[in-house]
């Protein structure tokens, strides 16, 4: 299965629908999925081989790995018994499992199996009994559902009750029986089917969990077997005798007399050293005398050679003598010696690199250490499906040569034990009824078939095979013997499992050689035992083989060496063990400077412990040079932006545009001050929590929604919006120009909202509109009355002086009316503001139009124009207004027959066009020039009563130019020059 995963994702949606047989051969370059699966192998191996984690922690880690790999929210492992299911471990980011448990959980901690898709995974009907319904929908023990309704499960209780939309789960099998499930699911349907690689992934996790549970059971059984064995070795009665202060016997109990092979009564009164002279100079004499001298209890073990007796002695002194308790530990000592030999055998078993070698060590232990003449090991061959004889004892074992051929698991003693997965202790083949069920036993006269073997112990080797030991004597095996054999079998299974894992690790290593990952493996001393080519190249070596054997701290920069060594030590050394187990991971920042590199390269080395017997560390190196550079630049930009954000005078708010809500992420000090808000309180809350809209007057825009325009919707839809809004502030309601725009940052859509206070501008605008109305309507109407009365006076009087006054009144009124009309033009120029979308404007055409207009009016002014063709400025139709008012100003103030000259030229170096209007009139007063050029402020004493120059000045400002003043024609009058940006 690991090979299948390592080979890549061969399945797709078509494979899920048509089955594996619809899948054709594949060719071509490696896909992204292949690389993703190899990336999965490293964390999987690290999790399942972590000695520091117990089984529950490993299951939780695998559930998290599976949720991430399958992109599903929930993962759990379960125990299924009949029609009930118990959730053993789960990882859930949705709360669905806890909700279901709260609603359906019974007192025994289970829920009905029919409420979960696991019923189909384990192949059970609604009543919990085996059913083909689930098995028919699984592939290799894995059930996958991506859309329950499309799969016809709309009426299934599991779907109706939980509403789970996607599910993939595998059967967990322990000792050949369905134990439960390992599942991953999500509330929403999946947008694509589970492919073959994902099914294999779930099957792998389920198979591993089944094996882990089997190993846990085996481990518990082994511990129990060891406890029983030690209890058997330690079971013995104690002896007791008492000595006086001259070391003469005063009392001997029966157990002591029996152990010392003496009559108890005869020993009383005799000197202990005279009766047992071989104890002189030994531990017995030294400890007894020391106890009497120091009056302290002594305990020791020693062998009394004449009796071949090992004793465990405790002597309690008193001023009057010694009270000695001792136990015969001869058998225990012999068993300890046997155990030492067995432990040596176990160590040799663990060093074997293949199953055949393990089988030979088992037979060796049975023959040479336990002294049994019949023993053998059959191993299961997955290729043939048979149990083949891998090792057997010499001597009487040769009599079984005829039955050494491979046999199916359904035949013989070994086949029955392998199939059941349970040990078989037969005290006497002549009376064991179980033999009849396999075609042997007393009814068949099995003595010939079993060649004189009368009793045996057969122990399963998990899914590897069977270990059998026999004897020619009935009842040859006691509980201690069985415990020893189970201990040997348990270690053999662990070794063969470890060999399988090492084989898979070699497969992973071969796979790593063909990818570009930077990986290394270190021993407990920090020396490199394996490295990929890219890793070696990064640290400065061209060949991975050249760095094997070198310490990691010798490969990195001197400044990083100590930190690298400390990290390895923290994961492997005594400090980690003293801290109750190895730490899981450590990360070290590395820097290298190589010849030819203009700047150092930076890396991040992630170290994780290996949980195999030899220990060690695996390191995964990532080059973070570009990331570090980017982070540095981003940090600088973020600091600059934060300073701008905090110091900008307008209130600014930043939000996150989530799918179903707009969440506040920040506000600058101006925002807090203007609206009385606290940034720390607002951050993380939705935009509705701000509550600064002022809707008391309703929306004054026709057709707008109640409460005004939806600024949030505009920003989301258009990306940018500008609206005038009314908001409540600490100073009361105020009007703002709102500018909002959105942007993307690290995959998150965000937006800024800027509020510019425009209440003063709005008041000025309203004032201008009111004044303009007064000038255009009220003033004009009143002036028309003045014009009428002045004309009547002039026509009816014969007094020349009165007639002159009337004409003056009429002329003054006309000038005042002109000021009103100029104010209207001035308002338009100001309201249109800066030319945001300028276009090329032909200066010659504009000047010719103005001159022609005055010629048509019959003006006495002599107006000339000298504008070369092809001169254009960046502007709009307001240029004609500015030129017209300048010419009008010169004509009006130039006298009876003024001369006016309009010229234009282009400055090739400055990229500007100069448009000049000159006259020979009285000129423009210096105070007026200074006010127009904004060199002096407008006051009641310094102002320009006309509006023509103001109009020209503001048009120039809207174009981004400037206005200049100079002498007029022949040094008389004045020249007004408009310096404007030239068109491209």
Steps between C-alpha positions, in 0.01 A plus 500: 500500500783741576638425154163580351495834674857578411423419137264797469130567464399261228128539570270776387127563486465248217681235702265553796198447275629206294726324748871422482459281192402812299837649571755487222877523507647832571799673356647843491668737744439494868179679606451747785296234679801266494709759677218561749483131588871479559472806720243304704732206559743687723244620757331158490826320576587750768162457669484121498862459604493753786602312816416801714132490409248248629243341269231761570740784414604322180135449401426871563800601289393267216144636518638855464724386215205333326273803543768720346586257220135432405384861569221374730396652834445189714695182570433225752576141594230273632424163661206310353322227696176363359265786419683754722800720431732677742705800385844432653700800370389793290624832359221738405511871410121516447357367829289243312633199694440659840151611388414149386638353822290738708183396313554127446761379756377222730615425856755250369663772286375365165261615229292292256715378211222577251545875566848489341635409160735265688222238483563478127878513546506193725233322292220485761126519451273731706476227767879482532534159336731442202353628175626523142367855464800673646755257358368555153570873520855471626827459318771326699303557820456874426158665455493837321196730470527843337129580455254291708192606305664422167600163648136425590546546876238773547293270722790346691477572880868599504440773243164611638630534858851640444475665158860396423567587135833324434660197664788260455573222749689173531446185703738446793571128530659356815604133511296430187177648640340836419578717800360834382569779253730790425301772324519855362196708415357845443156658517515626142507276191843469340556676169697205362504124556756331722768368269689173531791660683270648765325163545839331539598770750192424718557126460861544611396689816234240582743209449764672711247563779395134494862392523567752777206369701624144448846601614357676804310184594813293437703739713253469786501123467880497495515714815253268669703198388817654643323574829376141523847369417665713767233400751572135418873550549449681833254254663688326782462449881735673747726339758584645845752440774625692807858536633623621839780755544755217466348386169341183645166378366210569733214420261461349149163468324405206281546689176855600601583145612372366171701749295816440708448121488535467880286401798373813670536368853856382443608846382375682811798586725763435232733767356388609156859521368582153629192351335545692174872567466475581127329826596813633669659781304188534283218756500321303769774550762584859399137620507401316819797641694441853355136486606597407855766770517291782352159376613371578152287278277687335215362343182697308242502203268766229497552140396589228745706277279484163690120501470491679163259734671439863408337697780348843534584599859376776732654509852353708781750561786432549870735513801418137566562366150361480146166411344563372147237463229613337180336365188617245252554698181692227321220447252468872448872528439484219248205664333681832500783331321247352261338840462836657429548246226148570375567871504813437301286305256247783490780744420619271221142477374474878494823521301371270227424677178249257350222266608698180432777611735241576769350150455842337541564691825163383639583135428846548649349633824256209527768237438803632686354712781164339580628150407206395284573258216212593266454855374428680179383825343267533206480838325209620290585566136266770369588413142382138524261537791666208682697433815850389413747338740776755562696324781486176700701323768741215430465146629143389556379798302629322189220245544256767384673537163201360314279786622744780423338604177317838493144463621192722491393670825203265519713188567679359803586635841694799370227585248233496770705721733582743219138524394369554854785723613500333842756284678435127536638315803447126462580300814442161336430426135331177607221682679475842332160518330598807296716282276189330371382829345809512278504131406735365766492400865403183686236392254760470227774341704714809467814342654625393159419832342676701774800264535484456877433867586261503798463870586570833334459877515417689177521881513382728215751748357228753411460506121854366448447134591508249792766382752448143632697308767430135587607233748488120515357526852141593586444809717849619416416871500405698807381859505857624533603317182203642313588850622857464376383380158251788473775742601721365222210517253416857596857615440512307174183679379641837608822429311323390182273807521806719545664335200189576296512860616867526411424363158236767456746762624749383238224546247447854628873563483509386140207729430677794667799452274282582203350825632642845563424512875789600726500223762760354736507234773722540807603258771482584871841670479384731223700326225344470155399144411304588187447812289335583171696670225320835530578511873868436440511763227333759724760459778781524246584140395444374151453136603271368774741213575777742604303637798397160642677455833558873552325682783227747412660780704815461287303553178331829591634848573689542831231732635238228441706201618421527871127539440497203263684281752267611782193417290626149422592449865158614614341234280736211573709566811469439870332836552210391279469166679505674838211715379276190479565405141644642183368826375312465170656774285748787504561767235838661432565806284812452282716735294755406234738716299640327193746614241320666212195606703464874533287464813469233771241228463260429783339170591262356756589150622214311666628211713276213614582191703504155348329239714688190389720306741818682398346845550626794297355806334361579157545853367303678230667816363312782330675787320337814637734754338232649277243475777726678746578774249131543427414505870764768559364712219143443616594589855653827385199574281267408785683735736482784248135430435422486873665839552297644213184326624544641851592853390255565218261772620189344343323217687595164342363153569628162370266201463514134386243409235395151603242304302212571733619794709720809500733489802684803641877449512628843599438874534744790515517754789310759293213252464496430874504872579236600242250223576580430866592138421759269658699302244571209737128464573396519135763262359350163414138622508275543198446838336150519651658542845635843395152661482597852385240544223282810549163404351277739689428706186478194275670473164478827309598330172208404286472128442759417767445219750368583844785628713718594202712311249652162595869594504604145591321357196651766270853427615445124465348530150701785346824486698489879545233754587469869591189621675392796711360370829372634831645351818469550876819630664601610847416857384158402363391410145746598227529443128789303350635401163538119534760329278515123523718256307579128531823306450642148538761416763632145558187349352268713715280771352522822699375857463572853625238763572615866518272772638585861398303765687328718236249683715687833459524447125130416482415816689713706262330335202158575639609857565630538144176360357296744709719797404492395135121487512488846655739636235330330206138559593444756773782733397417473129134579559583801714756626245243478222286741703803730541568483123139596427491802733844621383387487136177689580694770682744541211217523244278745689753750639635798314773547756826362355644451846204289612509309169872419558422373851231275359737355238760437772241320715410280201867423419577414861200265515613323186846447652339363816287265286817382330651423838197282577537313170874459567424354841289232331786411270739508795277254691507254210879521469547440871246217529652303211828501691822349370509358148515128590459381140672771288497485120715683243355849431611689184606847620476660152137391460406636842668840436351532152151437640536767768639762258225428245233546769626850585530593135138401447389719794640814327746578775730803460791294634777398262555134578779301336591132537831326438474131589705245300312191384550174692522649850272313741456481874356232735163638612129530417244756371578736789812626315273702265327654806834607649628655174164672436496663845862619463422663161176646643695642794753669266225638272293630790783673684720598200334826408306617190696306235730260685750273333492134608755238387448126561809279451610145584824305490637170633794449735668183359709446813234564765218311326267802540301736276487877568178677394531882540241780475656855487353852473613862504249615762553626855630163620411286801561643847775331701260420789270316258791303353611392848149388597452302177846340533416424867802694619261698725171413669167638383376771740255785490784732403668263253267326258413479133151625423491316163483126453677455165848466651363265769343278234825486303702430815277210612496343153880505501501344848259227383745415219799490734656817352572851623412865413767768448485880452726730293510831308263543205537621137794740451548499876154631564208318659544146620558143375330200666674168417343159562772230537326169426613134463560415135313210344705190419 
